[in-house]
């Protein structure tokens, strides 16, 4: 029903689900210091829910949109020494595939479902295959 997929909005049910998942992350102590989101409307709306809960702003990142670019995203991930928590809000299947490549194994064989959150951490340099998969939160 949309002229372009980039104009598709998050549904009312999707908003409720995202709020529940975001509150779960908050309850677990997983708190972003920054949020990067795809420029597509539904991702921006999703990121805004997260930003509102954590009272921080989100930044549009074209590399999370239709022109997904993992090299650009790798440069945006803060080094472990900075002790930062970055949330990426994007789309399937690219974001789930990116998590798998960061970890270096197929930890998300079915990708990320809508409003899911994969938690990974880096102990050393930011590179493909160097992250540790911690857990995944599903709605």
N, CA, C and O atoms as a GROMACS GRO file, in nm:
protein
  556
    1UNK      N    1   0.078  -0.119   0.000
    1UNK     CA    2   0.000   0.000   0.000
    1UNK      C    3   0.084   0.127   0.000
    1UNK      O    4   0.028   0.236   0.012
    2UNK      N    5   0.218   0.117  -0.013
    2UNK     CA    6   0.303   0.235  -0.014
    2UNK      C    7   0.374   0.246  -0.147
    2UNK      O    8   0.412   0.145  -0.206
    3UNK      N    9   0.392   0.368  -0.196
    3UNK     CA   10   0.460   0.390  -0.323
    3UNK      C   11   0.605   0.343  -0.316
    3UNK      O   12   0.662   0.302  -0.417
    4UNK      N   13   0.663   0.349  -0.198
    4UNK     CA   14   0.802   0.308  -0.178
    4UNK      C   15   0.814   0.242  -0.041
    4UNK      O   16   0.751   0.286   0.055
    5UNK      N   17   0.895   0.138  -0.032
    5UNK     CA   18   0.917   0.070   0.096
    5UNK      C   19   0.974   0.167   0.199
    5UNK      O   20   0.953   0.150   0.319
    6UNK      N   21   1.046   0.268   0.152
    6UNK     CA   22   1.107   0.364   0.245
    6UNK      C   23   1.003   0.450   0.315
    6UNK      O   24   1.034   0.518   0.413
    7UNK      N   25   0.878   0.447   0.267
    7UNK     CA   26   0.771   0.526   0.328
    7UNK      C   27   0.682   0.444   0.422
    7UNK      O   28   0.593   0.498   0.486
    8UNK      N   29   0.708   0.313   0.429
    8UNK     CA   30   0.626   0.226   0.513
    8UNK      C   31   0.650   0.260   0.660
    8UNK      O   32   0.764   0.270   0.704
    9UNK      N   33   0.541   0.277   0.735
    9UNK     CA   34   0.549   0.314   0.875
    9UNK      C   35   0.546   0.190   0.965
    9UNK      O   36   0.504   0.082   0.923
   10UNK      N   37   0.590   0.209   1.088
   10UNK     CA   38   0.578   0.103   1.188
   10UNK      C   39   0.430   0.098   1.229
   10UNK      O   40   0.365   0.202   1.244
   11UNK      N   41   0.378  -0.021   1.246
   11UNK     CA   42   0.238  -0.037   1.284
   11UNK      C   43   0.218  -0.004   1.432
   11UNK      O   44   0.314   0.004   1.508
   12UNK      N   45   0.093   0.016   1.470
   12UNK     CA   46   0.063   0.041   1.611
   12UNK      C   47   0.107  -0.077   1.697
   12UNK      O   48   0.161  -0.059   1.806
   13UNK      N   49   0.083  -0.198   1.648
   13UNK     CA   50   0.127  -0.317   1.722
   13UNK      C   51   0.279  -0.321   1.729
   13UNK      O   52   0.336  -0.356   1.832
   14UNK      N   53   0.345  -0.284   1.619
   14UNK     CA   54   0.491  -0.279   1.618
   14UNK      C   55   0.546  -0.180   1.718
   14UNK      O   56   0.648  -0.205   1.782
   15UNK      N   57   0.478  -0.066   1.734
   15UNK     CA   58   0.520   0.033   1.834
   15UNK      C   59   0.513  -0.026   1.974
   15UNK      O   60   0.604  -0.007   2.055
   16UNK      N   61   0.404  -0.098   2.003
   16UNK     CA   62   0.387  -0.159   2.136
   16UNK      C   63   0.493  -0.264   2.161
   16UNK      O   64   0.550  -0.272   2.271
   17UNK      N   65   0.520  -0.346   2.060
   17UNK     CA   66   0.621  -0.451   2.073
   17UNK      C   67   0.758  -0.389   2.096
   17UNK      O   68   0.833  -0.434   2.183
   18UNK      N   69   0.792  -0.287   2.017
   18UNK     CA   70   0.922  -0.223   2.032
   18UNK      C   71   0.937  -0.160   2.169
   18UNK      O   72   1.045  -0.167   2.228
   19UNK      N   73   0.833  -0.100   2.220
   19UNK     CA   74   0.839  -0.041   2.353
   19UNK      C   75   0.865  -0.148   2.459
   19UNK      O   76   0.944  -0.126   2.550
   20UNK      N   77   0.800  -0.265   2.447
   20UNK     CA   78   0.822  -0.374   2.543
   20UNK      C   79   0.966  -0.424   2.537
   20UNK      O   80   1.030  -0.445   2.641
   21UNK      N   81   1.018  -0.443   2.416
   21UNK     CA   82   1.156  -0.492   2.401
   21UNK      C   83   1.255  -0.388   2.455
   21UNK      O   84   1.352  -0.423   2.521
   22UNK      N   85   1.230  -0.262   2.427
   22UNK     CA   86   1.318  -0.155   2.475
   22UNK      C   87   1.317  -0.149   2.628
   22UNK      O   88   1.421  -0.132   2.690
   23UNK      N   89   1.200  -0.163   2.687
   23UNK     CA   90   1.192  -0.163   2.833
   23UNK      C   91   1.261  -0.286   2.892
   23UNK      O   92   1.320  -0.278   3.000
   24UNK      N   93   1.254  -0.399   2.823
   24UNK     CA   94   1.326  -0.519   2.867
   24UNK      C   95   1.476  -0.494   2.866
   24UNK      O   96   1.546  -0.530   2.961
   25UNK      N   97   1.526  -0.433   2.760
   25UNK     CA   98   1.669  -0.400   2.753
   25UNK      C   99   1.707  -0.307   2.867
   25UNK      O  100   1.812  -0.324   2.930
   26UNK      N  101   1.624  -0.208   2.892
   26UNK     CA  102   1.649  -0.115   3.002
   26UNK      C  103   1.652  -0.190   3.136
   26UNK      O  104   1.740  -0.166   3.219
   27UNK      N  105   1.558  -0.279   3.156
   27UNK     CA  106   1.553  -0.359   3.280
   27UNK      C  107   1.677  -0.447   3.296
   27UNK      O  108   1.721  -0.474   3.408
   28UNK      N  109   1.733  -0.491   3.183
   28UNK     CA  110   1.853  -0.575   3.184
   28UNK      C  111   1.982  -0.493   3.196
   28UNK      O  112   2.091  -0.548   3.204
   29UNK      N  113   1.967  -0.361   3.198
   29UNK     CA  114   2.084  -0.273   3.211
   29UNK      C  115   2.158  -0.251   3.081
   29UNK      O  116   2.273  -0.206   3.081
   30UNK      N  117   2.094  -0.282   2.970
   30UNK     CA  118   2.155  -0.260   2.838
   30UNK      C  119   2.107  -0.124   2.789
   30UNK      O  120   1.996  -0.109   2.738
   31UNK      N  121   2.194  -0.025   2.807
   31UNK     CA  122   2.156   0.114   2.785
   31UNK      C  123   2.248   0.175   2.680
   31UNK      O  124   2.370   0.174   2.695
   32UNK      N  125   2.189   0.228   2.573
   32UNK     CA  126   2.273   0.284   2.466
   32UNK      C  127   2.335   0.418   2.505
   32UNK      O  128   2.274   0.500   2.574
   33UNK      N  129   2.457   0.438   2.457
   33UNK     CA  130   2.518   0.570   2.465
   33UNK      C  131   2.496   0.643   2.333
   33UNK      O  132   2.506   0.766   2.326
   34UNK      N  133   2.465   0.567   2.227
   34UNK     CA  134   2.429   0.626   2.099
   34UNK      C  135   2.344   0.529   2.018
   34UNK      O  136   2.349   0.407   2.039
   35UNK      N  137   2.267   0.585   1.926
   35UNK     CA  138   2.179   0.507   1.840
   35UNK      C  139   2.201   0.553   1.696
   35UNK      O  140   2.195   0.673   1.667
   36UNK      N  141   2.228   0.459   1.608
   36UNK     CA  142   2.233   0.486   1.464
   36UNK      C  143   2.114   0.415   1.401
   36UNK      O  144   2.086   0.300   1.433
   37UNK      N  145   2.045   0.483   1.310
   37UNK     CA  146   1.929   0.418   1.248
   37UNK      C  147   1.928   0.442   1.097
   37UNK      O  148   1.981   0.540   1.045
   38UNK      N  149   1.865   0.347   1.031
   38UNK     CA  150   1.842   0.357   0.888
   38UNK      C  151   1.759   0.482   0.860
   38UNK      O  152   1.679   0.524   0.943
   39UNK      N  153   1.777   0.540   0.741
   39UNK     CA  154   1.695   0.657   0.706
   39UNK      C  155   1.553   0.621   0.666
   39UNK      O  156   1.472   0.711   0.645
   40UNK      N  157   1.520   0.493   0.654
   40UNK     CA  158   1.384   0.454   0.617
   40UNK      C  159   1.289   0.484   0.733
   40UNK      O  160   1.326   0.468   0.850
   41UNK      N  161   1.170   0.527   0.701
   41UNK     CA  162   1.076   0.580   0.798
   41UNK      C  163   1.049   0.486   0.915
   41UNK      O  164   1.055   0.529   1.030
   42UNK      N  165   1.020   0.358   0.889
   42UNK     CA  166   0.984   0.269   1.000
   42UNK      C  167   1.102   0.248   1.095
   42UNK      O  168   1.081   0.232   1.215
   43UNK      N  169   1.225   0.249   1.043
   43UNK     CA  170   1.342   0.238   1.130
   43UNK      C  171   1.358   0.365   1.213
   43UNK      O  172   1.393   0.358   1.331
   44UNK      N  173   1.332   0.479   1.153
   44UNK     CA  174   1.340   0.605   1.228
   44UNK      C  175   1.236   0.608   1.339
   44UNK      O  176   1.264   0.653   1.450
   45UNK      N  177   1.117   0.559   1.309
   45UNK     CA  178   1.011   0.555   1.411
   45UNK      C  179   1.048   0.456   1.522
   45UNK      O  180   1.022   0.483   1.639
   46UNK      N  181   1.106   0.345   1.486
   46UNK     CA  182   1.152   0.246   1.585
   46UNK      C  183   1.261   0.307   1.671
   46UNK      O  184   1.256   0.296   1.794
   47UNK      N  185   1.359   0.370   1.608
   47UNK     CA  186   1.469   0.431   1.682
   47UNK      C  187   1.420   0.542   1.774
   47UNK      O  188   1.476   0.563   1.882
   48UNK      N  189   1.316   0.612   1.733
   48UNK     CA  190   1.264   0.719   1.818
   48UNK      C  191   1.200   0.664   1.945
   48UNK      O  192   1.209   0.726   2.051
   49UNK      N  193   1.138   0.547   1.937
   49UNK     CA  194   1.084   0.482   2.056
   49UNK      C  195   1.197   0.452   2.154
   49UNK      O  196   1.187   0.479   2.273
   50UNK      N  197   1.305   0.397   2.101
   50UNK     CA  198   1.422   0.364   2.184
   50UNK      C  199   1.480   0.492   2.243
   50UNK      O  200   1.510   0.498   2.362
   51UNK      N  201   1.496   0.593   2.160
   51UNK     CA  202   1.554   0.721   2.204
   51UNK      C  203   1.470   0.785   2.313
   51UNK      O  204   1.523   0.842   2.408
   52UNK      N  205   1.338   0.777   2.299
   52UNK     CA  206   1.249   0.835   2.400
   52UNK      C  207   1.264   0.765   2.534
   52UNK      O  208   1.268   0.830   2.639
   53UNK      N  209   1.271   0.632   2.532
   53UNK     CA  210   1.285   0.556   2.657
   53UNK      C  211   1.417   0.590   2.726
   53UNK      O  212   1.420   0.610   2.848
   54UNK      N  213   1.524   0.597   2.649
   54UNK     CA  214   1.657   0.620   2.708
   54UNK      C  215   1.695   0.768   2.714
   54UNK      O  216   1.802   0.803   2.764
   55UNK      N  217   1.610   0.853   2.663
   55UNK     CA  218   1.630   0.997   2.664
   55UNK      C  219   1.763   1.038   2.601
   55UNK      O  220   1.840   1.115   2.658
   56UNK      N  221   1.787   0.984   2.481
   56UNK     CA  222   1.903   1.023   2.401
   56UNK      C  223   1.854   1.044   2.258
   56UNK      O  224   1.742   1.007   2.224
   57UNK      N  225   1.937   1.102   2.176
   57UNK     CA  226   1.899   1.124   2.036
   57UNK      C  227   1.949   1.009   1.951
   57UNK      O  228   2.035   0.930   1.992
   58UNK      N  229   1.893   1.001   1.831
   58UNK     CA  230   1.940   0.900   1.735
   58UNK      C  231   1.990   0.973   1.611
   58UNK      O  232   1.947   1.084   1.580
   59UNK      N  233   2.081   0.908   1.543
   59UNK     CA  234   2.144   0.967   1.424
   59UNK      C  235   2.114   0.879   1.303
   59UNK      O  236   2.130   0.757   1.308
   60UNK      N  237   2.069   0.942   1.194
   60UNK     CA  238   2.047   0.868   1.070
   60UNK      C  239   2.180   0.819   1.015
   60UNK      O  240   2.280   0.891   1.017
   61UNK      N  241   2.179   0.696   0.966
   61UNK     CA  242   2.299   0.639   0.906
   61UNK      C  243   2.259   0.567   0.778
   61UNK      O  244   2.195   0.462   0.782
   62UNK      N  245   2.297   0.625   0.664
   62UNK     CA  246   2.262   0.566   0.534
   62UNK      C  247   2.312   0.424   0.518
   62UNK      O  248   2.251   0.345   0.446
   63UNK      N  249   2.422   0.390   0.583
   63UNK     CA  250   2.480   0.256   0.571
   63UNK      C  251   2.389   0.149   0.631
   63UNK      O  252   2.413   0.030   0.609
   64UNK      N  253   2.287   0.186   0.705
   64UNK     CA  254   2.190   0.090   0.760
   64UNK      C  255   2.065   0.079   0.674
   64UNK      O  256   1.978  -0.004   0.703
   65UNK      N  257   2.056   0.159   0.570
   65UNK     CA  258   1.937   0.160   0.485
   65UNK      C  259   1.949   0.070   0.364
   65UNK      O  260   2.011  -0.036   0.369
   66UNK      N  261   1.888   0.114   0.256
   66UNK     CA  262   1.887   0.035   0.133
   66UNK      C  263   2.027   0.012   0.076
   66UNK      O  264   2.052  -0.088   0.009
   67UNK      N  265   2.118   0.104   0.104
   67UNK     CA  266   2.256   0.090   0.058
   67UNK      C  267   2.344   0.042   0.174
   67UNK      O  268   2.444   0.105   0.207
   68UNK      N  269   2.306  -0.070   0.234
   68UNK     CA  270   2.376  -0.123   0.352
   68UNK      C  271   2.525  -0.134   0.322
   68UNK      O  272   2.566  -0.185   0.217
   69UNK      N  273   2.607  -0.086   0.416
   69UNK     CA  274   2.751  -0.086   0.395
   69UNK      C  275   2.823  -0.122   0.525
   69UNK      O  276   2.835  -0.040   0.615
   70UNK      N  277   2.868  -0.247   0.533
   70UNK     CA  278   2.930  -0.291   0.659
   70UNK      C  279   3.064  -0.223   0.685
   70UNK      O  280   3.101  -0.206   0.801
   71UNK      N  281   3.137  -0.185   0.583
   71UNK     CA  282   3.264  -0.115   0.606
   71UNK      C  283   3.242   0.019   0.675
   71UNK      O  284   3.317   0.056   0.766
   72UNK      N  285   3.140   0.091   0.631
   72UNK     CA  286   3.106   0.218   0.696
   72UNK      C  287   3.065   0.194   0.841
   72UNK      O  288   3.106   0.267   0.931
   73UNK      N  289   2.984   0.092   0.863
   73UNK     CA  290   2.937   0.062   0.999
   73UNK      C  291   3.051   0.019   1.091
   73UNK      O  292   3.053   0.056   1.208
   74UNK      N  293   3.144  -0.059   1.039
   74UNK     CA  294   3.258  -0.101   1.120
   74UNK      C  295   3.333   0.021   1.174
   74UNK      O  296   3.381   0.020   1.288
   75UNK      N  297   3.344   0.125   1.094
   75UNK     CA  298   3.414   0.247   1.136
   75UNK      C  299   3.335   0.324   1.243
   75UNK      O  300   3.393   0.404   1.318
   76UNK      N  301   3.205   0.300   1.251
   76UNK     CA  302   3.120   0.372   1.346
   76UNK      C  303   3.114   0.303   1.482
   76UNK      O  304   3.071   0.364   1.580
   77UNK      N  305   3.155   0.178   1.490
   77UNK     CA  306   3.149   0.104   1.617
   77UNK      C  307   3.261   0.153   1.707
   77UNK      O  308   3.378   0.149   1.668
   78UNK      N  309   3.228   0.200   1.827
   78UNK     CA  310   3.332   0.251   1.917
   78UNK      C  311   3.426   0.139   1.963
   78UNK      O  312   3.384   0.024   1.977
   79UNK      N  313   3.551   0.174   1.986
   79UNK     CA  314   3.648   0.075   2.034
   79UNK      C  315   3.609   0.030   2.175
   79UNK      O  316   3.546   0.105   2.248
   80UNK      N  317   3.647  -0.091   2.212
   80UNK     CA  318   3.614  -0.141   2.346
   80UNK      C  319   3.663  -0.052   2.459
   80UNK      O  320   3.600  -0.044   2.564
   81UNK      N  321   3.776   0.016   2.438
   81UNK     CA  322   3.830   0.104   2.542
   81UNK      C  323   3.737   0.221   2.575
   81UNK      O  324   3.744   0.278   2.684
   82UNK      N  325   3.651   0.257   2.480
   82UNK     CA  326   3.560   0.369   2.502
   82UNK      C  327   3.442   0.333   2.592
   82UNK      O  328   3.372   0.422   2.641
   83UNK      N  329   3.420   0.202   2.614
   83UNK     CA  330   3.313   0.155   2.701
   83UNK      C  331   3.177   0.216   2.663
   83UNK      O  332   3.105   0.268   2.748
   84UNK      N  333   3.145   0.209   2.535
   84UNK     CA  334   3.021   0.263   2.481
   84UNK      C  335   2.927   0.149   2.442
   84UNK      O  336   2.971   0.037   2.417
   85UNK      N  337   2.798   0.180   2.438
   85UNK     CA  338   2.699   0.084   2.390
   85UNK      C  339   2.626   0.148   2.274
   85UNK      O  340   2.555   0.248   2.290
   86UNK      N  341   2.643   0.090   2.157
   86UNK     CA  342   2.584   0.141   2.034
   86UNK      C  343   2.466   0.054   1.995
   86UNK      O  344   2.478  -0.068   1.988
   87UNK      N  345   2.351   0.117   1.971
   87UNK     CA  346   2.235   0.047   1.916
   87UNK      C  347   2.229   0.079   1.768
   87UNK      O  348   2.240   0.195   1.728
   88UNK      N  349   2.210  -0.024   1.686
   88UNK     CA  350   2.189  -0.009   1.542
   88UNK      C  351   2.045  -0.048   1.512
   88UNK      O  352   2.001  -0.156   1.552
   89UNK      N  353   1.973   0.037   1.442
   89UNK     CA  354   1.835   0.008   1.404
   89UNK      C  355   1.830   0.001   1.253
   89UNK      O  356   1.850   0.102   1.184
   90UNK      N  357   1.805  -0.118   1.202
   90UNK     CA  358   1.807  -0.138   1.058
   90UNK      C  359   1.700  -0.235   1.014
   90UNK      O  360   1.588  -0.234   1.065
   91UNK      N  361   1.735  -0.319   0.918
   91UNK     CA  362   1.636  -0.404   0.852
   91UNK      C  363   1.688  -0.546   0.833
   91UNK      O  364   1.808  -0.573   0.837
   92UNK      N  365   1.592  -0.635   0.812
   92UNK     CA  366   1.623  -0.773   0.776
   92UNK      C  367   1.638  -0.780   0.624
   92UNK      O  368   1.569  -0.707   0.553
   93UNK      N  369   1.723  -0.865   0.576
   93UNK     CA  370   1.812  -0.956   0.648
   93UNK      C  371   1.950  -0.897   0.678
   93UNK      O  372   2.032  -0.961   0.742
   94UNK      N  373   1.974  -0.774   0.631
   94UNK     CA  374   2.111  -0.721   0.636
   94UNK      C  375   2.167  -0.706   0.777
   94UNK      O  376   2.284  -0.736   0.800
   95UNK      N  377   2.086  -0.662   0.872
   95UNK     CA  378   2.139  -0.641   1.006
   95UNK      C  379   2.173  -0.774   1.074
   95UNK      O  380   2.276  -0.784   1.141
   96UNK      N  381   2.088  -0.874   1.059
   96UNK     CA  382   2.118  -1.006   1.114
   96UNK      C  383   2.242  -1.067   1.050
   96UNK      O  384   2.325  -1.128   1.118
   97UNK      N  385   2.255  -1.051   0.920
   97UNK     CA  386   2.374  -1.101   0.850
   97UNK      C  387   2.500  -1.030   0.900
   97UNK      O  388   2.606  -1.091   0.913
   98UNK      N  389   2.488  -0.900   0.927
   98UNK     CA  390   2.600  -0.823   0.978
   98UNK      C  391   2.643  -0.875   1.116
   98UNK      O  392   2.762  -0.889   1.142
   99UNK      N  393   2.547  -0.904   1.202
   99UNK     CA  394   2.579  -0.963   1.333
   99UNK      C  395   2.655  -1.094   1.314
   99UNK      O  396   2.757  -1.116   1.379
  100UNK      N  397   2.607  -1.180   1.226
  100UNK     CA  398   2.676  -1.307   1.200
  100UNK      C  399   2.819  -1.284   1.153
  100UNK      O  400   2.910  -1.354   1.196
  101UNK      N  401   2.840  -1.187   1.067
  101UNK     CA  402   2.975  -1.160   1.016
  101UNK      C  403   3.064  -1.100   1.125
  101UNK      O  404   3.183  -1.128   1.129
  102UNK      N  405   3.006  -1.017   1.212
  102UNK     CA  406   3.084  -0.961   1.322
  102UNK      C  407   3.131  -1.069   1.418
  102UNK      O  408   3.243  -1.065   1.468
  103UNK      N  409   3.044  -1.166   1.443
  103UNK     CA  410   3.076  -1.275   1.534
  103UNK      C  411   3.163  -1.381   1.466
  103UNK      O  412   3.241  -1.450   1.531
  104UNK      N  413   3.149  -1.394   1.335
  104UNK     CA  414   3.229  -1.491   1.262
  104UNK      C  415   3.166  -1.628   1.256
  104UNK      O  416   3.231  -1.725   1.218
  105UNK      N  417   3.040  -1.637   1.294
  105UNK     CA  418   2.965  -1.763   1.282
  105UNK      C  419   2.817  -1.732   1.272
  105UNK      O  420   2.774  -1.619   1.298
  106UNK      N  421   2.740  -1.831   1.235
  106UNK     CA  422   2.598  -1.813   1.211
  106UNK      C  423   2.518  -1.821   1.341
  106UNK      O  424   2.444  -1.916   1.364
  107UNK      N  425   2.534  -1.719   1.427
  107UNK     CA  426   2.466  -1.718   1.556
  107UNK      C  427   2.318  -1.683   1.542
  107UNK      O  428   2.238  -1.713   1.631
  108UNK      N  429   2.282  -1.621   1.432
  108UNK     CA  430   2.142  -1.588   1.403
  108UNK      C  431   2.103  -1.656   1.272
  108UNK      O  432   2.089  -1.589   1.169
  109UNK      N  433   2.085  -1.788   1.273
  109UNK     CA  434   2.060  -1.860   1.148
  109UNK      C  435   1.931  -1.817   1.077
  109UNK      O  436   1.919  -1.832   0.956
  110UNK      N  437   1.836  -1.764   1.153
  110UNK     CA  438   1.710  -1.718   1.094
  110UNK      C  439   1.702  -1.566   1.089
  110UNK      O  440   1.595  -1.510   1.063
  111UNK      N  441   1.814  -1.500   1.114
  111UNK     CA  442   1.818  -1.354   1.112
  111UNK      C  443   1.757  -1.294   1.237
  111UNK      O  444   1.739  -1.363   1.337
  112UNK      N  445   1.727  -1.167   1.229
  112UNK     CA  446   1.662  -1.095   1.339
  112UNK      C  447   1.518  -1.068   1.300
  112UNK      O  448   1.491  -1.011   1.195
  113UNK      N  449   1.427  -1.107   1.386
  113UNK     CA  450   1.287  -1.074   1.361
  113UNK      C  451   1.263  -0.928   1.400
  113UNK      O  452   1.346  -0.866   1.466
  114UNK      N  453   1.150  -0.875   1.358
  114UNK     CA  454   1.117  -0.736   1.388
  114UNK      C  455   1.124  -0.711   1.538
  114UNK      O  456   1.077  -0.793   1.618
  115UNK      N  457   1.182  -0.600   1.576
  115UNK     CA  458   1.196  -0.554   1.714
  115UNK      C  459   1.288  -0.641   1.800
  115UNK      O  460   1.290  -0.625   1.922
  116UNK      N  461   1.363  -0.732   1.739
  116UNK     CA  462   1.460  -0.812   1.814
  116UNK      C  463   1.586  -0.730   1.840
  116UNK      O  464   1.613  -0.631   1.771
  117UNK      N  465   1.660  -0.772   1.940
  117UNK     CA  466   1.786  -0.705   1.972
  117UNK      C  467   1.893  -0.810   1.994
  117UNK      O  468   1.882  -0.893   2.084
  118UNK      N  469   1.997  -0.806   1.913
  118UNK     CA  470   2.112  -0.894   1.932
  118UNK      C  471   2.215  -0.817   2.012
  118UNK      O  472   2.244  -0.701   1.983
  119UNK      N  473   2.271  -0.882   2.113
  119UNK     CA  474   2.372  -0.818   2.197
  119UNK      C  475   2.505  -0.887   2.169
  119UNK      O  476   2.519  -1.008   2.186
  120UNK      N  477   2.602  -0.807   2.125
  120UNK     CA  478   2.737  -0.857   2.101
  120UNK      C  479   2.835  -0.764   2.171
  120UNK      O  480   2.802  -0.650   2.203
  121UNK      N  481   2.954  -0.814   2.194
  121UNK     CA  482   3.056  -0.728   2.254
  121UNK      C  483   3.190  -0.754   2.189
  121UNK      O  484   3.218  -0.862   2.138
  122UNK      N  485   3.271  -0.652   2.193
  122UNK     CA  486   3.407  -0.659   2.141
  122UNK      C  487   3.503  -0.645   2.258
  122UNK      O  488   3.486  -0.557   2.342
  123UNK      N  489   3.603  -0.730   2.262
  123UNK     CA  490   3.707  -0.720   2.365
  123UNK      C  491   3.833  -0.656   2.310
  123UNK      O  492   3.912  -0.596   2.383
  124UNK      N  493   3.850  -0.668   2.178
  124UNK     CA  494   3.970  -0.614   2.114
  124UNK      C  495   3.929  -0.529   1.995
  124UNK      O  496   3.824  -0.465   1.999
  125UNK      N  497   4.008  -0.527   1.893
  125UNK     CA  498   3.983  -0.443   1.775
  125UNK      C  499   3.848  -0.475   1.711
  125UNK      O  500   3.802  -0.589   1.714
  126UNK      N  501   3.787  -0.373   1.655
  126UNK     CA  502   3.661  -0.388   1.584
  126UNK      C  503   3.692  -0.444   1.445
  126UNK      O  504   3.756  -0.378   1.363
  127UNK      N  505   3.646  -0.566   1.420
  127UNK     CA  506   3.669  -0.630   1.291
  127UNK      C  507   3.568  -0.742   1.274
  127UNK      O  508   3.512  -0.793   1.370
  128UNK      N  509   3.547  -0.779   1.149
  128UNK     CA  510   3.461  -0.894   1.122
  128UNK      C  511   3.522  -1.017   1.189
  128UNK      O  512   3.642  -1.041   1.180
  129UNK      N  513   3.437  -1.094   1.254
  129UNK     CA  514   3.482  -1.216   1.320
  129UNK      C  515   3.540  -1.196   1.459
  129UNK      O  516   3.582  -1.293   1.522
  130UNK      N  517   3.542  -1.073   1.510
  130UNK     CA  518   3.606  -1.050   1.640
  130UNK      C  519   3.508  -1.026   1.755
  130UNK      O  520   3.552  -1.009   1.869
  131UNK      N  521   3.380  -1.024   1.728
  131UNK     CA  522   3.281  -1.000   1.833
  131UNK      C  523   3.241  -1.130   1.901
  131UNK      O  524   3.253  -1.238   1.844
  132UNK      N  525   3.193  -1.117   2.023
  132UNK     CA  526   3.138  -1.230   2.098
  132UNK      C  527   2.986  -1.211   2.105
  132UNK      O  528   2.938  -1.104   2.142
  133UNK      N  529   2.913  -1.314   2.068
  133UNK     CA  530   2.768  -1.310   2.078
  133UNK      C  531   2.730  -1.330   2.224
  133UNK      O  532   2.776  -1.426   2.288
  134UNK      N  533   2.645  -1.241   2.278
  134UNK     CA  534   2.603  -1.251   2.419
  134UNK      C  535   2.463  -1.313   2.427
  134UNK      O  536   2.445  -1.415   2.493
  135UNK      N  537   2.366  -1.251   2.362
  135UNK     CA  538   2.230  -1.302   2.365
  135UNK      C  539   2.146  -1.230   2.261
  135UNK      O  540   2.193  -1.137   2.196
  136UNK      N  541   2.024  -1.274   2.246
  136UNK     CA  542   1.929  -1.208   2.156
  136UNK      C  543   1.795  -1.199   2.229
  136UNK      O  544   1.747  -1.296   2.286
  137UNK      N  545   1.737  -1.081   2.226
  137UNK     CA  546   1.605  -1.059   2.285
  137UNK      C  547   1.502  -1.054   2.174
  137UNK      O  548   1.515  -0.980   2.077
  138UNK      N  549   1.397  -1.136   2.191
  138UNK     CA  550   1.290  -1.141   2.092
  138UNK      C  551   1.160  -1.090   2.155
  138UNK      O  552   1.138  -1.107   2.275
  139UNK      N  553   1.076  -1.029   2.074
  139UNK     CA  554   0.946  -0.983   2.129
  139UNK      C  555   0.858  -1.100   2.169
  139UNK      O  556   0.746  -1.080   2.216
   0.00000   0.00000   0.00000
